[in-house]
Structures are given as C-alpha cells and as structure tokens.
C-alpha cells in the first residue's frame, strides 16, 4: 500500500480509530474484514512488511487499486498484534463452527435459499451442477447460458465497473475450467471457443484500460488447450480450426497456436496446419517492385510468415526462414528485419546485400535512417568505408538530418561538414519560413557544430529560424556575437516571466546572470530596472533578481 497518499492514510486512520473495522477471518499473511462506511465493504489485506496489497469492494479501490478501508484494516490487524492479543478469529470462524454442526440436508436448504436471492451464486451453482452431471446436452446448455450471461454488456461498461464485469466472466470460465479434463472435455472445447468469441465481441463495449479483456481471452484459450489435451480431437479438424482462429482472429488469443498445441496436433495435425499456411502464403501478392505501388502493412502476411517460420525453425531450415522474410519486403523496415536476421545468423554478406537492396528499391521514398545506419555500420565492419559514406550522402541529399550529418562528419571530417553546409544552403534557396516550419533550422544547427557563427546569424537574418535553433546558436556564439545572443536571451527571459511559476522564474534568473558579462554594467542595470518595471508584481521573480 505504498501508493496510498497521505489523505488516504489519514482517512484510514479515522476509520480505524472510530472502530469501523470488524475482522472476519485471518490467516498467516491475510486478513478479511468488514468495514463500515457509506455501506459495509468487504476488504482484504494480504502480505507482510513492505509488500502489502489486497482488495476492497468499494468504488475507490476500483479506481485507484488502494483505499482508506484497506489502510484501516491494516492498522486494526497491526494494532491487535502489537497489543499482544493477536488478531481475533472473527465471526467467520464462528460461522464455520456453526455450519459444521448442521446436517447435509440443512446445509443444502440454506444454500438454495441464498441462491434464490443471489443471481451470481445461482449461476455458479448451475454450472457446478451441470459439470457434475452425466447429461452433455444439459451441461452445454447451462454453460452456454452462464457464458452469455457473464459476457453480455447491454451498454458500455465504464472503468469503475469493468473489474466486476471481468470477475463475473472469470467465474464462468472457472466453472468451464473445472470440466476441461473431465467427461465433458469435448464439449468444453466448443464452449471455450464460444467464450472467446463472446469476450472478443464484448471488448468493444468495455473500458479495457487495465487489460481485463486480454487476460480473459488468455484464460479461455488455456481452458481450450487443456480440454484439447483431455479430449484429443481429430488432428486435422483441430488444425483447421486453430489455423482459422490464428489467421482471422481480431485479438490474437491463438497466436502461435501450432507451437502451443504441438503435442495435441501431432505430426498429422501439424502437417495439415503447414499445408494451410503454405497455401495461404503462396496466394499472397508478391513484394513490390522498384517502380510498383507500395502495399499497406498486411496482418495476414505477418501471421502467415510467423506460422511458417515456426515450421522452418522446427526443421532447422535457415534458408527457408530467410526466404519467408525476403517475400515480405514491402517496406524499408521489412528489409531491415531481414538484414538483421541474416546478420544475427552470421551471414554478414547476405545481410548487407539485402540492406542495400532495400535502400535501392525504395530510393524514391524518404530514407529510413534505421536501415541506412544498419547498412553503414555493417559496411564499415566489413572494411568498406567508401560505400558506407556513399550511402550516407545519398540519404543526406535526399532527406538531411542532424543524425546523418553527425555520421558524415564522423567519417569525412571537416570536408564532409563543409560539403553538408553547401548542400543545405542550396536547398535553402527559395525556401520560405512559416509559423510552424523553419527550413533554415538544420543548416543553423550544422553551422553551430562547424562553428560558423557569422554564417549562422546571417542565415537567421535572411531566412528566419525557430526559437529552438536560435537558443542553440546564442549560447554557442555569445562570446563572438554578444549583441545577437543578448537579443535571444532577453526574449527568452520575457517569455519565461510571462509563463510564470517558480521553475520558469529560476530559468529566467539564470539567463539574466548569463547576460551580465556580455555588456556594460550600466547597460545591464538599465535592463534590470526596465524588467522590474514590467514584472514588478511577480514577487518570486523579483526576489530572485534581488
């Protein structure tokens, strides 16, 4: 409960001191209690020392995963231990003792009476009764009803209600799990598949910020797997079902099904799975040619590649794994993945070939710097400095950036830096700045790196530049160009003063201190007086300025 804030802890202390906590049951590291608040809340605190957690039925816990009721229970349990009396057994122990004296018939009547007024308990008992019976039709009917009732949403389920909704679905799945290895295992396969469909449909109608939907799908898929292990369905039929789910499902609970169900499918089922994947993969459109249209990312292609890669890896067929990745060359990123795979398997020459092919095929597009830098680094590792530089220059001349300039400067030295400046100045001819776009920014930053301060300030005067570019140039050139730097600093101070807040004021004060040695003392004093006249009401700023 380290996440509980001071306010929550204080309210929890109030509840504890008011005697609102009634401990119901205790175990070594777990306390169950009833806390009186707006209504009675069931609160559980578990763990020890610093690792304290738990749950509560109140709305605050649904929202924050911690609440004042949990704090109150922890304080009550701790107080009992400190006093030497220990935590009392609570009413639950008395209830257990009372029930133990009742006959089976009396207990049955009590439970049935409770179920009549508790719909959740009624559903749970219906599922348990159906699972224990011999009639498969009744079992399927009751389980299907329970799944449908639990997963229905009627309207959108908001965040604070999702945990309760998910708990109801989990309860239905737990009932299904209890029957997964029993005589109804074959029926459980179909019911688990149905549960996955209904959960997927419901996800669109819940606030799934905490990922309950994914957890429920994983639970249902695990039940499906356990039932398959018990029932051993016909391998080819199972392969066809799993393949359909893996390739067409929206939320991917069956991703990697061939590997997960490998033992159940056996060689016959795996062969069918592979056949289906090969047929679908062969039907995919070929990768784009150099002048072709770029296809959008294909989830189907990605899934099929993953499936066939499993089989190729299972066979130890590296060439097939490379061929699979080579077919999916729909973008520079795909070529990067292919090249990295080859490199990671010790095939540096092939890796470089695929990387260069990707750059060539997409040379009319904006260069993907990840692929460019991969190609450059691998070329250098193979002792090919000149091709590496050529790749950098092609990318820089197509779409220049600071990162590309840095690599060019690293490999080519001062000459490369000057060539980069010349190219950027040529690109700048005829370009116009707008409110949100400053073409001169890059050349200014490169000129700063080259210490071409005169030229950089001239570019700003002629073409304009963003505030960020000016703030990069000003401190770098303040010694040689104090007047220009002061103008930038003064504008920065004004913006920070207008923004307000102590962090902004402290940054403004630091800028003012930096400005002091850049001009005469009388000029600086006059500037401070004018600044104080404009912002004299900002007390914290005035205190920083002395």
C-alpha positions, 0 to 999 in steps of 0.5 A, a space after each residue: 500500500 505504498 501508493 496510498 497518499 497521505 489523505 488516504 492514510 489519514 482517512 484510514 486512520 479515522 476509520 480505524 480509530 472510530 472502530 469501523 473495522 470488524 475482522 472476519 477471518 485471518 490467516 498467516 499473511 491475510 486478513 478479511 474484514 468488514 468495514 463500515 462506511 457509506 455501506 459495509 465493504 468487504 476488504 482484504 489485506 494480504 502480505 507482510 512488511 513492505 509488500 502489502 496489497 489486497 482488495 476492497 469492494 468499494 468504488 475507490 479501490 476500483 479506481 485507484 487499486 488502494 483505499 482508506 478501508 484497506 489502510 484501516 484494516 491494516 492498522 486494526 490487524 497491526 494494532 491487535 498484534 502489537 497489543 499482544 492479543 493477536 488478531 481475533 478469529 472473527 465471526 467467520 470462524 464462528 460461522 464455520 463452527 456453526 455450519 459444521 454442526 448442521 446436517 447435509 440436508 440443512 446445509 443444502 436448504 440454506 444454500 438454495 435459499 441464498 441462491 434464490 436471492 443471489 443471481 451470481 451464486 445461482 449461476 455458479 451453482 448451475 454450472 457446478 451442477 451441470 459439470 457434475 452431471 452425466 447429461 452433455 446436452 444439459 451441461 452445454 446448455 447451462 454453460 452456454 447460458 452462464 457464458 452469455 450471461 457473464 459476457 453480455 454488456 447491454 451498454 458500455 461498461 465504464 472503468 469503475 465497473 469493468 473489474 466486476 464485469 471481468 470477475 463475473 466472466 472469470 467465474 464462468 470460465 472457472 466453472 468451464 475450467 473445472 470440466 476441461 479434463 473431465 467427461 465433458 472435455 469435448 464439449 468444453 472445447 466448443 464452449 471455450 471457443 464460444 467464450 472467446 468469441 463472446 469476450 472478443 465481441 464484448 471488448 468493444 463495449 468495455 473500458 479495457 484500460 487495465 487489460 481485463 479483456 486480454 487476460 480473459 481471452 488468455 484464460 479461455 484459450 488455456 481452458 481450450 488447450 487443456 480440454 484439447 489435451 483431455 479430449 484429443 480431437 481429430 488432428 486435422 479438424 483441430 488444425 483447421 480450426 486453430 489455423 482459422 482462429 490464428 489467421 482471422 482472429 481480431 485479438 490474437 488469443 491463438 497466436 502461435 497456436 501450432 507451437 502451443 498445441 504441438 503435442 495435441 496436433 501431432 505430426 498429422 495435425 501439424 502437417 495439415 496446419 503447414 499445408 494451410 499456411 503454405 497455401 495461404 502464403 503462396 496466394 499472397 501478392 508478391 513484394 513490390 517492385 522498384 517502380 510498383 505501388 507500395 502495399 499497406 502493412 498486411 496482418 495476414 502476411 505477418 501471421 502467415 510468415 510467423 506460422 511458417 517460420 515456426 515450421 522452418 525453425 522446427 526443421 532447422 531450415 535457415 534458408 527457408 526462414 530467410 526466404 519467408 522474410 525476403 517475400 515480405 519486403 514491402 517496406 524499408 523496415 521489412 528489409 531491415 528485419 531481414 538484414 538483421 536476421 541474416 546478420 544475427 545468423 552470421 551471414 554478414 554478406 547476405 545481410 548487407 546485400 539485402 540492406 542495400 537492396 532495400 535502400 535501392 528499391 525504395 530510393 524514391 521514398 524518404 530514407 529510413 535512417 534505421 536501415 541506412 545506419 544498419 547498412 553503414 555500420 555493417 559496411 564499415 565492419 566489413 572494411 568498406 568505408 567508401 560505400 558506407 559514406 556513399 550511402 550516407 550522402 545519398 540519404 543526406 541529399 535526399 532527406 538531411 538530418 542532424 543524425 546523418 550529418 553527425 555520421 558524415 562528419 564522423 567519417 569525412 571530417 571537416 570536408 564532409 561538414 563543409 560539403 553538408 553546409 553547401 548542400 543545405 544552403 542550396 536547398 535553402 534557396 527559395 525556401 520560405 519560413 512559416 509559423 510552424 516550419 523553419 527550413 533554415 533550422 538544420 543548416 543553423 544547427 550544422 553551422 553551430 557544430 562547424 562553428 560558423 557563427 557569422 554564417 549562422 546569424 546571417 542565415 537567421 537574418 535572411 531566412 528566419 529560424 525557430 526559437 529552438 535553433 536560435 537558443 542553440 546558436 546564442 549560447 554557442 556564439 555569445 562570446 563572438 556575437 554578444 549583441 545577437 545572443 543578448 537579443 535571444 536571451 532577453 526574449 527568452 527571459 520575457 517569455 519565461 516571466 510571462 509563463 510564470 511559476 517558480 521553475 520558469 522564474 529560476 530559468 529566467 534568473 539564470 539567463 539574466 546572470 548569463 547576460 551580465 558579462 556580455 555588456 556594460 554594467 550600466 547597460 545591464 542595470 538599465 535592463 534590470 530596472 526596465 524588467 522590474 518595471 514590467 514584472 514588478 508584481 511577480 514577487 518570486 521573480 523579483 526576489 530572485 533578481 534581488 
